[in-house]
Amino acid sequence: MSEISRRRFLQLQAGLGIGLSTGLLTLQAGRAFAQTPKKGGTLRAALNGGASTDRLDPASFNSYIPVAFGKTWGEYLVRVNRDGSLDYRLAEEVLPSSDAKEWTIRVRKGVEFHNGKTVTGDDVKETLVRHASEKSQSGAYGFLKAIDTIKASGNDVTVTLKEANADFAYLLSDYHMVIQPNGGQDDPNAGISAGPYQVEQNQPGVRHSGKRFANYWNADRAGHADFVEILVVNDNTSRTSALKSGQVQLINQVPAQLAQLLKGDSALKLFSGTSRTFGEFNMFCDDAVFKNGDLRKALKLAIDRELILKNVFQGLGQVGNDYPINAAYPLFDHDLYFEKSPQTKYDPDQAKFLLKKSGFEGRLPLSVSDAAFSGATAAAQIFQQSAAAAGIQIDVVREPADGYWSEVWNAKPFHAAGWYGRPTQDQMYSTAYMSDAPWNDSRFKNEAFDKLILEAKGELDDAKRKLMYADAAKLVHDDGGSILFAFIDITDATSAGVQGYEPHPGGELMDGFALSECWVTE
């Protein structure tokens, strides 16, 4: 590995390791791998974030349950560890050229797909080709479109980029990047990869299950339970009841109020930690109503962020400032960012002034569901009340949880959204903020911003890169359509008989790998 790359990787590792904290809840970390995993049994979870429209095609993953299920049957080239270092999976190495424009992926030998075929460099190549194609409609297209050529020779895959990208190896950890036979070109919905479980049942919006793959290449690390099952339970109270009654052993997205009630139950364990997860209300910048910059600014000033964080999330999180980056990201400098983009605070008088200046009159329908993120409806109701003090009339429209991520998110011009963030700033911005990003859910399009992100990709001087990202954040803060009001601490719960759980700053349920890596003792 080149010296430039090594220095960059070490910086990323330090930056990504920020973030785990106990908050008010019990944190059982640092002991899982000191224990000996127990094989056998069934590990069952009730999770929020599923719908009848979900598919097994990794390119289509856009809500939590397809991602979590995908991480039981799918295998990746790399993952990001809790400390921010790279965990090499199907890739034994990912090596850059000195200018970070050419990358060589060395594919691990002897790994078997669920269909009995051996994982090859060609499978990796075709996976990258498919996700880098706009036709795939992959959520990874936003950052993989920077690929110029992909060549496979035996177990080596060489990727040449159109521009240098110092973070390319980290981009391969994206949850869409499940390696499939022939890249999924033949049947992307087959649910075949090289992960610890084979798909047994797939009932979108109801349940998903898998049985342990007998020939999994890394059985000491994952695939401890004989069977894993996910029940789609989007209602917060029902999920909690399922855990308390013993119907399931894991749940995600425990609301802060319910977490306080569960603390004293010796039959349960709670886990909380800070992360890159955030909640927001998006306005389409190209919509006839929201293309008015004064109206967008008025709405950003009309939301009481502190009150939402206190009342909806019990203070478990941090106030957001309308850009998707926080201290969990490398190259984030708090003083620099807030010097360039002072914290937006609740100011109904200024909001009222900007509303009048905008010339807008009427009511604004805000589409929400707790399928977007736990607490979204309650947050929208507080927003409605705080905006009313500025003369802004918001109608909270409660949308069905089923189909929210296909029919509402990124479809209706004023809607709630929850994001788990990405390992690097470049990936987050390339996925959701670049003008041509397929998941640009605020329709933010700014040439100066695009230019900054493209230049920052290949800048190997971290001090310069840090300034560029701070300038990019300012553009999103000032002109964007995202009312990003809070970064939300992750809160999950398990039964006392679940072992091996370690919170991860990448997201809930151990960044989605809890079902694969935990085990049951009773």
N, C-alpha and C positions, 0 to 999 in steps of 0.2 A: 504494500500500500504506500502511496506517495506521502511525503511529509505534509504536504498541504492537506491531503485527505485525512491523515491521522489527526492532525491538529483540529480540523473541523469536526471529526467524529468525537474527539474528546470534549470539545465545547458543547456539542449537541448532547452528549451523555450527561454532562453537568447540568445543562439547562433543563432537560426533560425530567431529571430526577426530582425537581422541586414539586412539592405538593401534597404529600400524605400527611394528614393530621387527624387527631382523634376527635376534635370538636367536643361535643357533649356526649358522644356515644362510645361504646366499647370497641376498641380496635385490637384485633387478634392478629398481629402481623409479625413476620420475622421467624415464625416457628414451623411453617408448613413443611419445608423441605428438610427439617431436622427430624420429622416423623417418617415412619415407614408407611407408604400408602397401602391401604387394604383393598384387595380386589374383590369384586362381587357386588350383588345387590342392584337396586334401581335408584337412580338419582332423578328426582322429579322437581320441576320448577314451574311456578305460575308467574308469567311475565306480562308486562305491559308493552305494547308496541307491535301488535300483529293485526292482520286484516285478511279478508277472504281473497283479496287481490294479490297477495304475496306469491312470489315464485321462487324456485330453487336456483334460477339463473343468477350467479353472483353479480353480473352486470346490473341487475335490476334492484339490488338491495338498497332500500331507502328508508327502512324503519327497523326498530331494534330486534324483533324476533327473527326475521330472516338472517340478520347478521349473527345473532347468538346461535341459531341452529347451524348456520354455515360454518361456524367455528368448531362445531362438533364433528362434522363430516369433511370439512375442507382442510387443506394444508396449504401453507404459504411459503414463499421463498425466505422471508425474514419476518420477525416480529420485533417489537420494541419492548425491552425489559423495563421493570419498574424504575431502575436507575438511569434510564435513557440510553443504555447501550443496545446494540443490535444483537438479537438472538437469531442465529443462523439456523434455518429449518431445512427446506429442500435445497437452499443454496448453501454450499459449504463456504463460499467466499463471494463477495461482490467488490471487485477491484476497479478503481478509476484510473484513467490516464492522468498525466500531470496537469492537464487543463480542464479536467472534469467533464469533457465532452464525450469520451468513450468509456463505457463501463463493461466489464466482463463478469458474467454470472457463471460461477462454477457449480453445476448441478450435482447434488449428492447421488452417488451410485447405489444401485440395489434397492431402491424404494419402490414399493408396489402400490398401484392403484387398486381400488375396490374391485375392479373388473379383472384383476389378475395381470394386467399389463404393467410393464416397468416404466417408471417416470424417466423421460429422456429430455435432452436439450430441446428437441423439436416440440415437445409438449409445452415447455416453458415459452419458447419462441411464439407458438401459436396463441397461447394465452395472452401474451403481450400484444400481439398483432390484433386480436379480437377487441381487446379493451381500448386499444389506441385508435380504433375505427369509430368514426362518428355514427356509423350504421348500427353499432351495438347498443347505442344509447347508454353506455356504461357511465356510472358515476365517477369512474377513474379517468374518463376521457379528458377532463379538464387539465390534468397534468401530464398524461401520456401522449397527448397530441404533439408534444415537443420532441417526440422520437422521430429521427430521420430514417434510420435503417435498423433492422434486426437480423442477425445471422446466427445460425446454429452450426456448430461443428462438434460432433460427438456430444459430450456433456458440457461443453462451453457455449454460452450464448453471449454474443457481443452486441451491445446496444450503442448506437451512435446518435447523439442528440443534436438538434438544430442549434441549440445554444448550450453553453456550459451550465451545469446544475450541480452544485456541491452537495445537495441533499438527495440525490437520486436514489441511493440505497435505501433511505428511509421511506421514500414514496412507495417502494415495493411492499411495505407492510400494510398498505391500505386494505380495508376489509373486503373490497371487491375482488382483490387479486388472488382468488382461489385458483390453484393450478389444477387444470382438468385435462383429461386425455384429448389430445389434438386441440388443446386450448378451449374446448367446449364448442368448437366450430360445428361439430356434427349434431349434438344435442345438449345445449347449455343447461337445460332443465332436468338432466338425468340425475343430478345429485351425486355424481361420481367424482371423487378426488382421492387423496391419500391420507385423510385424517383418521383420528382414532375410532370414529364410529361410522357405520354404514347406515344410510337412510332406510328406515323400516316403514314408517308411516309419515305421510305428508298431507295434512288436511288444513290448508290455509285458513286462518281465522278461528281454528278449533284446537288442533294439536299437531305436534311434530315429534317423532321419536326415532331413535337410532339404537342399533345393537353394536357391541364392541367388535371392531375389525380385528380378526385373529392375527393378521400379518402386519399390524401397524409397526412402523419402523422404530418408534421411540416409546415403547410400552412402559418403560420405567417412569416416564415423565407424565403420561396422560393415558386416558382410556381405562380408568380404574373400575368404574361401575360396569356391570354387565350390560345394563340398558340405561339410556337417558331419555327423558321425555319433557317436552315443553307444553304446558297448557296455556292457551291464549286467554288471559284474564286482564282486560284493560281497566276494570274498575278497581280503584285503590282499596276500598273496604273489603271487597270480595277476595282480592289477593291476600290481604292480611289474614282474613278469616281462614283461608285455605292453609296457610302456614300454621296458624294456631291450632287448627283441628287435626293437623298431621297429614292432610291430604297431599301436601307437597313439602319439600325440604329447603327450597330456596325461593326468594322473591326479589324482584328489583323495584326500584323507584318507590321506596317507602316514604310517604309524605312526612314532613317534619312533625306534624301534630301527632300522627299515629306512632312515629318512632318514639316519642316521649312516653306514650302509653305502653309500649312494648319493652321498655328498658328494664323493668323489674321482673320480667318473666324468665325464670332460670332455664326454661326449656328452649329458649331461643338465644341467638347471638346476633348482635347488630354491628354493622361495619360502616364507618363513615370516613370520607376523605375528600380533600379538595381535588379539583380536576380542571380540564379544559371545557367541561360541559357548560352550555349556556342556554338561556331562554330569551326569546325575542318576539317582537311583533313586527312583521315585515310589511312595508308599503312598496308597491311596484312603482319605481321611479318613472316608468314610461306610461303609466296609467293616466287617463284624462284628468283625474282628480289629483293624484299624488305627484304628477310631474311638476307641480308647483312647489318650489324649494321652500318658500316661506311657510307653507302648510306643513311640510315635513318637519321643519325646525320647530314649529309650534307644538306639534305632537310630541317631539322629543323632550320639550320643556314641560309638557303637561302631564307627564307620568311621574308618580311619586315612587321612585326606585327604592328608597330606604324603607318606605312603608311596606312595599311588596316583599322585600327581603325579610323584614321583621315578622310580618303577619302570615305570609304564605310559607316561608322557608325557615321560620324560627331563627333567623340570623345565620343559618348554615350556608354560607356562600359569600360572595363579594359583589358589590354594586358594579354594574357594567357601564361602559362609556361609549357604546354604539360602534365599537369595533371588536372583532372576535378573538383578540389576543390578550392573554394575561401572563402572570409570572410563571405559569407552567410551561411556557414556550422559551426555547433558546432565543437569544438576541433581544429579549424584552428588557428594557431599562425603564423602570417606573418613573423616575424623575424626568427623563427625556421625553417619554410619551406624554406625560401629563403637563409638561411645559409647552409642548406643541399643541396638545388637545386637552385643555382644562376640563375637569369633570363636569358633565352636564347635570345640573341640579333642578329640582322641581321649582318652577317659577311661573305660577299661573298668570301673573300680570304681564310678563314678557310674552308668554304664550298667547294671551288674549290680543296683545298688540300685533303679533305676527299673523294671527288668524284674520284680523281685520285687514292687514296689509295684503294678505293673500287673495282677499275678495271672495273666499269660499263661504257659502251658506248652505246649510243642510245637515244631514245626519250621515255618519260613517259606520257602515256595518263591518264589524270585526269578527271574523270567523275563527272559532277556537274549539278545542277539544283537549281533554287530558291525555289523549293519544299523542299530542304534540310534545308535551312534557308534563310530568306530574305537577299539578297546581296551576296549569295554564288557565283554566276557567276562573279560578279565584283571583289570579293575577290580573286577568282582563277586567274583572268586576271592580277591582281597586283602580285600575287605569280609567275605567268609565267614570268613576266618582271623582277622581282627581282632575280629569279633563273637563268635567262639568263646571268646575270652579273657574276655568278659563273660557267658558262659553262654548266649549267643543262638545258636541253631542255624539256619543259613540253608542251604537247598538251592539251588544254582545250576542252574537249568533252562535248557538251551541250546535256544532256539527257532529254527526255520528262518528264514533271512533272507527268503525269499520269503513275502510276506504279513505280515511283522512289523508293518508300520505300519497294517495293517487288522485284524489278528486278535489282536495282543498289546498294542501301545501303546494306551493309553486304554481298554483292555478288560480286562486282567488286573490284580488289585488291588496287585501288587508287581512293578514292571517297570522296565527301563532305558529312558531317553529321552535324546535329544540335540536341542538347540535351537540355531538360529543367532541367536537374539535378534531384536529389532526396532529400528527407528530411534529410538524414544522409549520412555520408561518407561510412559507411558499405554498405548501400543499393546501392549507386552509384557504388562502386567497385564490389559488388557481382553481379550486373546486367550486367556490361559491361567490367570488367577487369579480373575477376578470370578466370583461365584456362578453366574451364568447363561452364562458363557463356554463355547462349544461345545467348545473344546479344553482345558478345565480337567482336565488329566490327573492331578491329585492329589485331585480332588473337594473342594478347599478351599473352604469356604463360610463367610464371616464378614461379618456386616452392617456392623460398624465399618470393616472394610477396604473394602467396596463403597462406603460413604459417603465415605471419604477419597478414593478414586480418582475418583468422580464430582465431588467438590468441586474436586479438583486440576486436572481437565480445563479448567475455566473460570477458574481463578485466574491473573490476569495479573501478579501480583507474584511474581517468581521466588524471592525469599527465603522467602516463605510457602510457595510450591509445593515448594521443596526440603525444608522441614520436614515437609510432608505426605507426601511420598514416603518420607522416612526413617522416619516413623511407620508407613507402610504396609509397608515392608520388615520392620520389627520384628514386625508381626503375622504375616507369612509365616514369618519366622525362628522365632518362638516356637511357633506353632500349626499351621503348614502341614504338608503331607505330602510335600514335596520334600526329598530328601537331595541337595542340590546341592553336590557335593563339589569341583568344579573348573571354571574357565573354561579352555578348551583353545585353545592357539595353532593357527592354521591352517597346515598344511603341504601344499603342492601341488608337483607336479613336471612338467616339460615336457622334450621333446627340445630339443637345442641349436638346431634349425632353426625353432622357434616364436618369433615376435617379437611385441612389443606387450603383453606380460604385465605388469600392475601389481597387486600385492596390494591388497586392499580390506578395511577393517575390518568391512564388512557380512557377509562370509562367504567361503568358499573359492571358487576359480576366479573371482576378480574379482567377487565377489558374484553368481556365476552367469553373468556375461556374457563369459567368456573365449572361448568358441567363436564368439561373434558379433564380438568386437573384436580377436582375435589374428589373425595371418596366418603363413603358412609360407614359408620361403625356400629350402627344399630338399625 
